Amino acid sequence: DTTPKRPRLHSRKSSGTIIVPREHPRVELKEGDEVFDEDDARAMSPRRSSQDLEKMSEDAKVQLNEHAKILQKSLLEIFNRIEAVKEEHDKLDSNNKFLQKYIGDLMSTSKITATGA
């Protein structure tokens, strides 16, 4: 049989359960129960108080409002630019129509003078 075979999987040992039974005396952690090495990521990520969270929330709102104002200003500038381009387009379109009519009149005048001579 020449079909390739899958490599055998090595058996792994169970990592065991991480569930703590409800009856266990240390279900809830108390202040000071959490002791981590200084290299542990949990020690590097400080718990935030409600005041810290409130300040972070206010700072985020201020930043969001500032960003919204910048975007609104940018949008207004774009709108004004569009209006200016539209006005310029209308002016050029009007001048173009005038020139087309003028050229048409010149052509018909030159035909009249050419046939009349």
C-alpha positions as CSV (number, residue, x, y, z in Angstrom):
1,D,0.0,0.0,0.0
2,T,1.6,3.3,-1.2
3,T,-0.9,5.8,0.3
4,P,0.7,8.0,2.9
5,K,-0.2,7.4,6.5
6,R,-0.8,9.9,9.2
7,P,1.8,10.1,11.9
8,R,0.7,8.6,15.2
9,L,-0.4,11.0,17.8
10,H,1.4,10.8,21.1
11,S,-0.8,10.3,24.1
12,R,-0.9,13.3,26.4
13,K,-1.4,13.3,30.0
14,S,-4.5,15.1,31.3
15,S,-3.8,18.5,32.7
16,G,-6.5,17.7,35.3
17,T,-9.4,19.8,36.2
18,I,-9.1,23.5,37.1
19,I,-12.6,23.6,38.5
20,V,-12.7,24.1,42.3
21,P,-15.7,22.4,44.0
22,R,-18.1,24.8,45.6
23,E,-17.5,23.2,49.0
24,H,-13.8,24.0,48.9
25,P,-12.8,26.4,51.7
26,R,-10.9,28.7,49.3
27,V,-13.5,29.2,46.6
28,E,-13.4,33.0,46.9
29,L,-10.0,34.8,47.0
30,K,-9.6,37.3,49.8
31,E,-7.4,40.4,49.8
32,G,-3.8,39.3,49.9
33,D,-4.5,35.7,48.7
34,E,-3.1,36.5,45.3
35,V,0.7,36.4,45.5
36,F,2.4,36.3,42.1
37,D,6.1,36.3,41.1
38,E,7.1,39.7,39.7
39,D,7.6,38.1,36.3
40,D,4.0,36.8,36.3
41,A,1.8,38.7,33.9
42,R,-1.0,39.0,36.5
43,A,1.4,41.0,38.7
44,M,2.1,43.4,35.9
45,S,-1.5,44.1,35.2
46,P,-2.8,46.2,38.1
47,R,-6.3,46.1,39.3
48,R,-8.1,49.3,38.7
49,S,-10.4,51.0,41.1
50,S,-13.8,52.3,40.2
51,Q,-12.3,55.9,40.2
52,D,-9.6,54.8,37.8
53,L,-12.2,53.2,35.5
54,E,-14.3,56.4,35.7
55,K,-11.3,58.5,34.8
56,M,-10.4,56.2,32.0
57,S,-14.0,56.4,30.8
58,E,-14.0,60.2,30.9
59,D,-10.7,60.4,29.1
60,A,-12.0,58.1,26.4
61,K,-15.1,60.2,26.0
62,V,-13.0,63.4,25.7
63,Q,-10.8,61.8,23.1
64,L,-13.8,60.5,21.2
65,N,-15.4,63.9,21.2
66,E,-12.2,65.5,20.0
67,H,-11.9,63.0,17.3
68,A,-15.5,63.5,16.3
69,K,-14.9,67.3,16.1
70,I,-11.9,66.8,13.9
71,L,-13.9,64.5,11.6
72,Q,-16.8,67.0,11.5
73,K,-14.3,69.8,10.6
74,S,-12.7,67.7,7.9
75,L,-16.2,66.7,6.5
76,L,-17.2,70.4,6.4
77,E,-14.0,71.3,4.6
78,I,-14.7,68.5,2.1
79,F,-18.3,69.7,1.6
80,N,-17.1,73.3,1.0
81,R,-14.5,72.1,-1.5
82,I,-17.2,70.0,-3.3
83,E,-19.5,73.1,-3.4
84,A,-16.6,75.2,-4.8
85,V,-15.8,72.6,-7.5
86,K,-19.5,72.4,-8.3
87,E,-19.7,76.2,-8.8
88,E,-16.6,76.1,-11.0
89,H,-18.0,73.2,-13.0
90,D,-21.3,75.1,-13.6
91,K,-19.4,78.2,-14.6
92,L,-17.2,76.3,-17.1
93,D,-20.3,74.4,-18.4
94,S,-22.1,77.7,-19.0
95,N,-19.0,79.2,-20.7
96,N,-18.7,76.0,-22.8
97,K,-22.4,76.3,-24.0
98,F,-21.8,79.9,-24.8
99,L,-18.7,79.1,-26.9
100,Q,-20.5,76.3,-28.7
101,K,-23.4,78.6,-29.6
102,Y,-20.8,81.3,-30.7
103,I,-18.9,78.8,-32.8
104,G,-22.2,77.5,-34.3
105,D,-23.2,81.1,-35.2
106,L,-19.8,81.8,-36.8
107,M,-20.1,78.6,-38.8
108,S,-23.6,79.5,-40.1
109,T,-22.4,83.1,-40.8
110,S,-19.4,81.8,-42.7
111,K,-21.7,79.4,-44.7
112,I,-24.0,82.4,-45.6
113,T,-21.1,84.6,-46.7
114,A,-19.5,81.7,-48.6
115,T,-22.7,80.9,-50.5
116,G,-23.5,84.6,-51.0
117,A,-20.2,85.6,-52.6
